[in-house]
Structures are given as C-alpha cells and as structure tokens.
Amino acid sequence: MDKNIFAAIALALHEYQGNNVHDKEPGFICIKPRHTLWNAKFLSMTQKPLRK
C-alpha cells in the first residue's frame, strides 16, 4: 500500500482524538472586530467634479 494512505489515516485518527483543538474554551467565540480600509467608501468613490 501507499505510505500516503497510512499517513492520512494516522492524521485523521490524531485529529479525531481531539488533538487538533484551537480553543480550550467551548462555547466562546473569540472574534475581535478589526477596522480595515478594504471597504472604505472614501477610497472607492470618485470626487464630484467642480463646475466653473
């Protein structure tokens, strides 16, 4: 058999046993708002032309 199959099975069993946990606090969402300029309207809108 292919060694990659054994590696995939071992990794799946490792994660199934709970060894791939990012947060130790179940039920808590840890998202903090970050203000970025990706949706800033002043950067995406063109200026109104001046009439003379």
N, C-alpha and C positions, 0 to 999 in steps of 0.2 A: 504494500500500500504506500501511498504518497505520504511523506512526512508532514506536508502541509495540513492534511486531514487530521492527523494526530494533534498538531499544534492548535488547530481550530477547536477541536473537541476539548482540549485541556483549557483553553482560554474561556470557552463557554461555561465549563464546569466551575472555573475560578470565579467568573462573574456571577454565576447562579448562586454560589455560596455567600454572596454579599460582600465580596472583596473589592467591589468597584463602586463604593459609596462615596459620593462627593460631600454630602451634608450629613452630619450626625444628628441634626435636629429634624425629626419627622414632623411634617405639617406646617413648617415655616417656609415662607417664600422670601428669599433674600435678594430682592431686586431693588437697586437704588437708582433713582432717575438721574440720567446724565443729560445735560443740555449740550447739544451739538449744533453745528451750523448746516447740517445736511438738509434741513427743511426750512431754513431761514428765508422768509419771503422777501426781505430786503435785498438778498443776493440774487434771487431769481426773477424779480420784477424789473422791467426796464423803466428808466426815468421818463416822466412826462416831458414831451418836447416843449421848449419855450417858444411862445409866439411873439413876434416882433412887429 
